[in-house]
Amino acid sequence: MIKLKPIGPNQTTLKIGGSEFFFSYETLVGVHNGKFLITDKFYSKTTSSHISNWLKTHKLDKKSATEVNPGVLETAFALKNLNQ
């Protein structure tokens, strides 16, 4: 099942199967696929706040997530779509 859900202004989750992809504005900045991965790239204070808010919806903070290069998030997204 694929489900797109706005969770706040300029904040959207996309659920595909058991994975969740989090977007701030139009940028993929987080993935939950058994573990939480967040971008290590600084985009803006607002995007950083969006990431914190997304993690809070899962009762987590940034210390609970693994920071990775944005390319890792994009690869996770691409692989999930190929396997569906």
MOPAC internal coordinates of N, CA, C and O (Angstrom, degrees):
PM7 1SCF
backbone

  N    0.0000 0     0.00 0     0.00 0    0    0    0
  C    1.4462 1     0.00 0     0.00 0    1    0    0
  C    1.5253 1   108.90 1     0.00 0    2    1    0
  O    1.2310 1   120.65 1   -39.07 1    3    2    1
  N    1.3106 1   116.36 1   140.93 1    3    2    1
  C    1.4518 1   123.32 1   177.42 1    5    3    2
  C    1.5220 1   107.63 1  -115.70 1    6    5    3
  O    1.2310 1   120.88 1   -51.32 1    7    6    5
  N    1.3428 1   115.92 1   128.68 1    7    6    5
  C    1.4603 1   119.60 1  -178.77 1    9    7    6
  C    1.5194 1   110.11 1  -138.50 1   10    9    7
  O    1.2310 1   120.83 1   -55.85 1   11   10    9
  N    1.3308 1   116.01 1   124.15 1   11   10    9
  C    1.4608 1   123.48 1   177.26 1   13   11   10
  C    1.5294 1   107.39 1  -101.71 1   14   13   11
  O    1.2310 1   120.66 1   -51.54 1   15   14   13
  N    1.3516 1   116.35 1   128.46 1   15   14   13
  C    1.4651 1   119.08 1  -176.18 1   17   15   14
  C    1.5238 1   111.25 1  -140.07 1   18   17   15
  O    1.2310 1   120.16 1   -63.64 1   19   18   17
  N    1.3340 1   117.29 1   116.36 1   19   18   17
  C    1.4630 1   119.94 1   172.09 1   21   19   18
  C    1.5367 1   107.77 1   -69.50 1   22   21   19
  O    1.2310 1   120.12 1   -48.00 1   23   22   21
  N    1.3390 1   117.38 1   132.00 1   23   22   21
  C    1.4624 1   119.48 1   179.59 1   25   23   22
  C    1.5275 1   111.62 1  -114.99 1   26   25   23
  O    1.2310 1   120.31 1  -179.70 1   27   26   25
  N    1.2950 1   117.02 1     0.30 1   27   26   25
  C    1.4583 1   122.86 1   178.07 1   29   27   26
  C    1.5122 1   108.03 1   173.75 1   30   29   27
  O    1.2310 1   120.47 1    -5.69 1   31   30   29
  N    1.3351 1   116.70 1   174.31 1   31   30   29
  C    1.4592 1   118.96 1   177.65 1   33   31   30
  C    1.5341 1   111.20 1   -57.86 1   34   33   31
  O    1.2310 1   121.01 1   -55.91 1   35   34   33
  N    1.3170 1   115.68 1   124.09 1   35   34   33
  C    1.4634 1   122.89 1   178.86 1   37   35   34
  C    1.5242 1   113.35 1    60.22 1   38   37   35
  O    1.2310 1   120.43 1  -151.82 1   39   38   37
  N    1.3402 1   116.77 1    28.18 1   39   38   37
  C    1.4646 1   122.85 1   179.34 1   41   39   38
  C    1.5256 1   108.39 1  -133.63 1   42   41   39
  O    1.2310 1   120.74 1   -56.29 1   43   42   41
  N    1.3209 1   116.19 1   123.71 1   43   42   41
  C    1.4628 1   120.63 1  -174.71 1   45   43   42
  C    1.5211 1   110.38 1  -139.50 1   46   45   43
  O    1.2310 1   120.95 1   -40.10 1   47   46   45
  N    1.3270 1   115.79 1   139.90 1   47   46   45
  C    1.4585 1   119.76 1   171.05 1   49   47   46
  C    1.5216 1   108.34 1  -110.26 1   50   49   47
  O    1.2310 1   121.50 1   -33.08 1   51   50   49
  N    1.3058 1   114.73 1   146.92 1   51   50   49
  C    1.4589 1   122.51 1   175.14 1   53   51   50
  C    1.5141 1   106.28 1  -125.17 1   54   53   51
  O    1.2310 1   120.59 1   -63.66 1   55   54   53
  N    1.3374 1   116.47 1   116.34 1   55   54   53
  C    1.4574 1   121.12 1   179.43 1   57   55   54
  C    1.5191 1   108.74 1  -102.57 1   58   57   55
  O    1.2310 1   121.43 1   -52.59 1   59   58   57
  N    1.3177 1   114.87 1   127.41 1   59   58   57
  C    1.4578 1   121.98 1   177.20 1   61   59   58
  C    1.5253 1   105.75 1  -129.60 1   62   61   59
  O    1.2310 1   120.76 1   -68.83 1   63   62   61
  N    1.3362 1   116.16 1   111.17 1   63   62   61
  C    1.4553 1   119.13 1  -176.23 1   65   63   62
  C    1.5198 1   108.96 1    59.63 1   66   65   63
  O    1.2310 1   120.21 1    51.79 1   67   66   65
  N    1.3322 1   117.20 1  -128.21 1   67   66   65
  C    1.4561 1   121.70 1  -179.53 1   69   67   66
  C    1.5099 1   113.92 1   -93.18 1   70   69   67
  O    1.2310 1   119.65 1  -171.94 1   71   70   69
  N    1.3200 1   118.27 1     8.06 1   71   70   69
  C    1.4666 1   121.25 1  -178.97 1   73   71   70
  C    1.5228 1   110.55 1  -107.42 1   74   73   71
  O    1.2310 1   121.62 1   -31.20 1   75   74   73
  N    1.3227 1   114.51 1   148.80 1   75   74   73
  C    1.4570 1   121.15 1   178.06 1   77   75   74
  C    1.5280 1   108.40 1  -126.11 1   78   77   75
  O    1.2310 1   121.06 1   -46.24 1   79   78   77
  N    1.3187 1   115.58 1   133.76 1   79   78   77
  C    1.4620 1   122.43 1   179.66 1   81   79   78
  C    1.5199 1   107.54 1  -118.12 1   82   81   79
  O    1.2310 1   120.75 1   -48.89 1   83   82   81
  N    1.3296 1   116.18 1   131.11 1   83   82   81
  C    1.4557 1   120.89 1  -176.67 1   85   83   82
  C    1.5256 1   110.41 1  -112.15 1   86   85   83
  O    1.2310 1   121.36 1   -49.35 1   87   86   85
  N    1.3261 1   115.00 1   130.65 1   87   86   85
  C    1.4564 1   122.69 1  -179.15 1   89   87   86
  C    1.5212 1   110.13 1  -117.80 1   90   89   87
  O    1.2310 1   121.06 1   -45.55 1   91   90   89
  N    1.3278 1   115.58 1   134.45 1   91   90   89
  C    1.4490 1   122.47 1   169.47 1   93   91   90
  C    1.5236 1   105.12 1  -108.60 1   94   93   91
  O    1.2310 1   121.19 1   -57.37 1   95   94   93
  N    1.3049 1   115.33 1   122.63 1   95   94   93
  C    1.4579 1   121.10 1  -168.99 1   97   95   94
  C    1.5380 1   107.21 1    55.35 1   98   97   95
  O    1.2310 1   118.52 1    62.09 1   99   98   97
  N    1.2986 1   120.42 1  -117.91 1   99   98   97
  C    1.4736 1   121.65 1  -179.55 1  101   99   98
  C    1.5221 1   111.88 1  -111.11 1  102  101   99
  O    1.2310 1   120.33 1  -164.94 1  103  102  101
  N    1.3405 1   116.97 1    15.06 1  103  102  101
  C    1.4633 1   121.59 1  -173.21 1  105  103  102
  C    1.5192 1   111.33 1  -110.15 1  106  105  103
  O    1.2310 1   120.70 1   -50.04 1  107  106  105
  N    1.3244 1   116.26 1   129.96 1  107  106  105
  C    1.4576 1   121.94 1   175.04 1  109  107  106
  C    1.5319 1   108.33 1   -71.81 1  110  109  107
  O    1.2310 1   120.77 1   -61.25 1  111  110  109
  N    1.3393 1   116.14 1   118.75 1  111  110  109
  C    1.4673 1   119.91 1  -176.62 1  113  111  110
  C    1.5277 1   113.05 1  -126.33 1  114  113  111
  O    1.2310 1   119.97 1   175.47 1  115  114  113
  N    1.3349 1   117.67 1    -4.53 1  115  114  113
  C    1.4571 1   120.04 1   179.72 1  117  115  114
  C    1.5160 1   112.36 1  -155.70 1  118  117  115
  O    1.2310 1   121.60 1   -30.67 1  119  118  117
  N    1.3350 1   114.55 1   149.33 1  119  118  117
  C    1.4628 1   121.53 1   177.78 1  121  119  118
  C    1.5267 1   107.95 1  -138.41 1  122  121  119
  O    1.2310 1   121.10 1   -43.28 1  123  122  121
  N    1.3309 1   115.50 1   136.72 1  123  122  121
  C    1.4639 1   120.34 1   170.70 1  125  123  122
  C    1.5261 1   106.29 1  -121.56 1  126  125  123
  O    1.2310 1   121.17 1   -70.57 1  127  126  125
  N    1.3208 1   115.37 1   109.43 1  127  126  125
  C    1.4676 1   120.86 1  -179.64 1  129  127  126
  C    1.5338 1   109.48 1  -137.59 1  130  129  127
  O    1.2310 1   121.54 1  -128.93 1  131  130  129
  N    1.3297 1   114.67 1    51.07 1  131  130  129
  C    1.4526 1   120.76 1  -173.77 1  133  131  130
  C    1.5157 1   110.26 1   103.31 1  134  133  131
  O    1.2310 1   120.53 1   148.51 1  135  134  133
  N    1.3119 1   116.58 1   -31.49 1  135  134  133
  C    1.4585 1   123.16 1   170.68 1  137  135  134
  C    1.5168 1   107.74 1  -138.77 1  138  137  135
  O    1.2310 1   120.98 1   -17.67 1  139  138  137
  N    1.3058 1   115.73 1   162.33 1  139  138  137
  C    1.4580 1   120.58 1  -178.10 1  141  139  138
  C    1.5203 1   109.84 1   -97.31 1  142  141  139
  O    1.2310 1   121.36 1   -55.75 1  143  142  141
  N    1.3187 1   115.00 1   124.25 1  143  142  141
  C    1.4655 1   122.40 1   176.41 1  145  143  142
  C    1.5171 1   107.71 1  -116.63 1  146  145  143
  O    1.2310 1   120.51 1   -46.27 1  147  146  145
  N    1.3193 1   116.64 1   133.73 1  147  146  145
  C    1.4664 1   120.65 1   175.90 1  149  147  146
  C    1.5225 1   108.83 1  -129.17 1  150  149  147
  O    1.2310 1   121.03 1   -24.49 1  151  150  149
  N    1.3030 1   115.63 1   155.51 1  151  150  149
  C    1.4614 1   120.75 1  -179.33 1  153  151  150
  C    1.5226 1   111.13 1   -64.16 1  154  153  151
  O    1.2310 1   121.19 1   -35.90 1  155  154  153
  N    1.3194 1   115.32 1   144.10 1  155  154  153
  C    1.4619 1   119.75 1   173.75 1  157  155  154
  C    1.5319 1   111.04 1   -95.00 1  158  157  155
  O    1.2310 1   121.01 1  -179.45 1  159  158  157
  N    1.3242 1   115.67 1     0.55 1  159  158  157
  C    1.4650 1   120.74 1  -179.95 1  161  159  158
  C    1.5274 1   109.88 1   -89.04 1  162  161  159
  O    1.2310 1   120.70 1   -45.52 1  163  162  161
  N    1.3224 1   116.26 1   134.48 1  163  162  161
  C    1.4580 1   120.56 1   175.69 1  165  163  162
  C    1.5273 1   108.46 1   -86.07 1  166  165  163
  O    1.2310 1   120.94 1   -58.88 1  167  166  165
  N    1.3322 1   115.80 1   121.12 1  167  166  165
  C    1.4647 1   120.70 1   177.25 1  169  167  166
  C    1.5305 1   110.34 1  -100.71 1  170  169  167
  O    1.2310 1   120.62 1   129.27 1  171  170  169
  N    1.3317 1   116.43 1   -50.73 1  171  170  169
  C    1.4634 1   121.65 1   179.26 1  173  171  170
  C    1.5215 1   108.50 1  -169.02 1  174  173  171
  O    1.2310 1   121.07 1   -13.22 1  175  174  173
  N    1.3386 1   115.55 1   166.78 1  175  174  173
  C    1.4666 1   119.47 1   176.02 1  177  175  174
  C    1.5243 1   110.06 1   -62.09 1  178  177  175
  O    1.2310 1   120.77 1   143.24 1  179  178  177
  N    1.3210 1   116.14 1   -36.76 1  179  178  177
  C    1.4569 1   119.85 1  -179.00 1  181  179  178
  C    1.5216 1   111.05 1   -65.51 1  182  181  179
  O    1.2310 1   120.05 1   134.24 1  183  182  181
  N    1.3280 1   117.52 1   -45.76 1  183  182  181
  C    1.4609 1   120.43 1   178.85 1  185  183  182
  C    1.5248 1   110.22 1   -63.61 1  186  185  183
  O    1.2310 1   119.59 1   140.17 1  187  186  185
  N    1.3155 1   118.38 1   -39.83 1  187  186  185
  C    1.4684 1   121.08 1   176.26 1  189  187  186
  C    1.5262 1   110.49 1   -59.88 1  190  189  187
  O    1.2310 1   120.57 1   139.44 1  191  190  189
  N    1.3140 1   116.51 1   -40.56 1  191  190  189
  C    1.4677 1   121.27 1   176.90 1  193  191  190
  C    1.5264 1   110.91 1   -65.13 1  194  193  191
  O    1.2310 1   120.27 1   139.22 1  195  194  193
  N    1.3354 1   117.10 1   -40.78 1  195  194  193
  C    1.4685 1   120.99 1   177.87 1  197  195  194
  C    1.5301 1   110.45 1   -59.79 1  198  197  195
  O    1.2310 1   120.46 1   136.21 1  199  198  197
  N    1.3365 1   116.73 1   -43.79 1  199  198  197
  C    1.4647 1   120.66 1   179.78 1  201  199  198
  C    1.5323 1   109.62 1   -61.44 1  202  201  199
  O    1.2310 1   120.20 1   134.42 1  203  202  201
  N    1.3085 1   117.23 1   -45.58 1  203  202  201
  C    1.4688 1   120.68 1   178.20 1  205  203  202
  C    1.5197 1   111.23 1   -59.86 1  206  205  203
  O    1.2310 1   120.46 1   137.17 1  207  206  205
  N    1.3280 1   116.72 1   -42.83 1  207  206  205
  C    1.4694 1   120.53 1   179.42 1  209  207  206
  C    1.5219 1   111.30 1   -63.66 1  210  209  207
  O    1.2310 1   120.04 1   138.29 1  211  210  209
  N    1.3324 1   117.53 1   -41.71 1  211  210  209
  C    1.4673 1   121.25 1   178.45 1  213  211  210
  C    1.5204 1   110.27 1   -61.37 1  214  213  211
  O    1.2310 1   120.53 1   133.98 1  215  214  213
  N    1.3177 1   116.58 1   -46.02 1  215  214  213
  C    1.4716 1   119.89 1   179.07 1  217  215  214
  C    1.5264 1   110.73 1   -62.71 1  218  217  215
  O    1.2310 1   119.96 1   142.04 1  219  218  217
  N    1.3327 1   117.68 1   -37.96 1  219  218  217
  C    1.4690 1   120.98 1   178.65 1  221  219  218
  C    1.5251 1   111.39 1   -61.88 1  222  221  219
  O    1.2310 1   120.00 1   147.63 1  223  222  221
  N    1.3370 1   117.61 1   -32.37 1  223  222  221
  C    1.4722 1   119.00 1   178.38 1  225  223  222
  C    1.5233 1   110.84 1   -65.02 1  226  225  223
  O    1.2310 1   120.61 1   161.23 1  227  226  225
  N    1.3245 1   116.43 1   -18.77 1  227  226  225
  C    1.4695 1   122.05 1   177.10 1  229  227  226
  C    1.5344 1   111.08 1  -106.02 1  230  229  227
  O    1.2310 1   121.34 1  -165.98 1  231  230  229
  N    1.3571 1   115.04 1    14.02 1  231  230  229
  C    1.4700 1   122.26 1   179.90 1  233  231  230
  C    1.5330 1   112.65 1    59.36 1  234  233  231
  O    1.2310 1   121.24 1  -140.08 1  235  234  233
  N    1.3316 1   115.24 1    39.92 1  235  234  233
  C    1.4629 1   122.49 1   179.33 1  237  235  234
  C    1.5217 1   110.23 1  -126.82 1  238  237  235
  O    1.2310 1   120.88 1   -11.79 1  239  238  237
  N    1.3275 1   115.91 1   168.21 1  239  238  237
  C    1.4560 1   121.30 1   170.52 1  241  239  238
  C    1.5257 1   108.12 1  -126.89 1  242  241  239
  O    1.2310 1   120.63 1    -1.84 1  243  242  241
  N    1.3293 1   116.39 1   178.16 1  243  242  241
  C    1.4677 1   119.79 1  -175.85 1  245  243  242
  C    1.5214 1   112.74 1   -62.20 1  246  245  243
  O    1.2310 1   120.09 1   153.19 1  247  246  245
  N    1.3290 1   117.44 1   -26.81 1  247  246  245
  C    1.4672 1   120.70 1   178.87 1  249  247  246
  C    1.5337 1   111.42 1   -67.36 1  250  249  247
  O    1.2310 1   120.30 1   157.98 1  251  250  249
  N    1.3263 1   117.03 1   -22.02 1  251  250  249
  C    1.4611 1   121.85 1  -178.56 1  253  251  250
  C    1.5210 1   112.74 1   -84.97 1  254  253  251
  O    1.2310 1   120.37 1   169.21 1  255  254  253
  N    1.3164 1   116.91 1   -10.79 1  255  254  253
  C    1.4662 1   122.14 1  -177.34 1  257  255  254
  C    1.5284 1   110.11 1  -105.22 1  258  257  255
  O    1.2310 1   121.36 1   -21.18 1  259  258  257
  N    1.3240 1   115.00 1   158.82 1  259  258  257
  C    1.4590 1   121.50 1   176.95 1  261  259  258
  C    1.5159 1   108.95 1   -99.57 1  262  261  259
  O    1.2310 1   120.52 1   -55.18 1  263  262  261
  N    1.3270 1   116.61 1   124.82 1  263  262  261
  C    1.4611 1   120.53 1   177.08 1  265  263  262
  C    1.5223 1   109.19 1   -82.26 1  266  265  263
  O    1.2310 1   121.18 1   -48.78 1  267  266  265
  N    1.3308 1   115.35 1   131.22 1  267  266  265
  C    1.4649 1   121.48 1  -179.15 1  269  267  266
  C    1.5215 1   110.01 1  -136.73 1  270  269  267
  O    1.2310 1   120.96 1   -17.28 1  271  270  269
  N    1.3130 1   115.77 1   162.72 1  271  270  269
  C    1.4539 1   122.96 1   174.68 1  273  271  270
  C    1.5331 1   108.86 1   -61.42 1  274  273  271
  O    1.2310 1   119.57 1   -37.74 1  275  274  273
  N    1.3370 1   118.42 1   142.26 1  275  274  273
  C    1.4649 1   120.31 1   178.62 1  277  275  274
  C    1.5339 1   113.34 1   -53.10 1  278  277  275
  O    1.2310 1   119.94 1   149.75 1  279  278  277
  N    1.3212 1   117.72 1   -30.25 1  279  278  277
  C    1.4606 1   120.58 1   178.38 1  281  279  278
  C    1.5155 1   112.60 1   -62.35 1  282  281  279
  O    1.2310 1   120.24 1   148.18 1  283  282  281
  N    1.3218 1   117.15 1   -31.82 1  283  282  281
  C    1.4701 1   121.08 1   177.56 1  285  283  282
  C    1.5254 1   109.84 1   -65.85 1  286  285  283
  O    1.2310 1   120.60 1   138.65 1  287  286  285
  N    1.3303 1   116.46 1   -41.35 1  287  286  285
  C    1.4719 1   120.25 1   177.97 1  289  287  286
  C    1.5200 1   110.44 1   -63.91 1  290  289  287
  O    1.2310 1   120.59 1   136.61 1  291  290  289
  N    1.3137 1   116.47 1   -43.39 1  291  290  289
  C    1.4722 1   120.63 1  -179.87 1  293  291  290
  C    1.5181 1   111.31 1   -65.09 1  294  293  291
  O    1.2310 1   120.16 1   142.54 1  295  294  293
  N    1.3222 1   117.30 1   -37.46 1  295  294  293
  C    1.4664 1   120.87 1   177.57 1  297  295  294
  C    1.5227 1   110.19 1   -65.28 1  298  297  295
  O    1.2310 1   120.00 1   137.24 1  299  298  297
  N    1.3278 1   117.60 1   -42.76 1  299  298  297
  C    1.4634 1   121.16 1   177.96 1  301  299  298
  C    1.5271 1   110.24 1   -60.04 1  302  301  299
  O    1.2310 1   120.38 1   139.18 1  303  302  301
  N    1.3263 1   116.88 1   -40.82 1  303  302  301
  C    1.4587 1   121.62 1   178.94 1  305  303  302
  C    1.5268 1   110.76 1   -65.43 1  306  305  303
  O    1.2310 1   120.31 1   133.87 1  307  306  305
  N    1.3241 1   117.01 1   -46.13 1  307  306  305
  C    1.4539 1   121.47 1  -178.66 1  309  307  306
  C    1.5275 1   110.83 1   -63.91 1  310  309  307
  O    1.2310 1   120.26 1   137.01 1  311  310  309
  N    1.3252 1   117.12 1   -42.99 1  311  310  309
  C    1.4668 1   120.37 1  -179.61 1  313  311  310
  C    1.5155 1   111.10 1   -65.35 1  314  313  311
  O    1.2310 1   119.94 1   140.15 1  315  314  313
  N    1.3074 1   117.71 1   -39.85 1  315  314  313
  C    1.4633 1   120.86 1   179.00 1  317  315  314
  C    1.5239 1   110.06 1   -62.93 1  318  317  315
  O    1.2310 1   120.05 1   139.16 1  319  318  317
  N    1.3194 1   117.51 1   -40.84 1  319  318  317
  C    1.4667 1   120.79 1  -179.16 1  321  319  318
  C    1.5253 1   111.39 1   -69.78 1  322  321  319
  O    1.2310 1   119.62 1   146.21 1  323  322  321
  N    1.3149 1   118.33 1   -33.79 1  323  322  321
  C    1.4708 1   121.43 1   178.16 1  325  323  322
  C    1.5183 1   111.67 1   -69.09 1  326  325  323
  O    1.2310 1   120.80 1   149.34 1  327  326  325
  N    1.3255 1   116.08 1   -30.66 1  327  326  325
  C    1.4555 1   120.68 1  -176.41 1  329  327  326
  C    1.5144 1   113.83 1   -88.26 1  330  329  327
  O    1.2310 1   119.41 1   177.57 1  331  330  329
  N    1.3075 1   118.73 1    -2.43 1  331  330  329
  C    1.4657 1   121.30 1  -179.83 1  333  331  330
  C    1.5032 1   111.67 1   -84.81 1  334  333  331
  O    1.2310 1   120.10 1   180.00 1  335  334  333

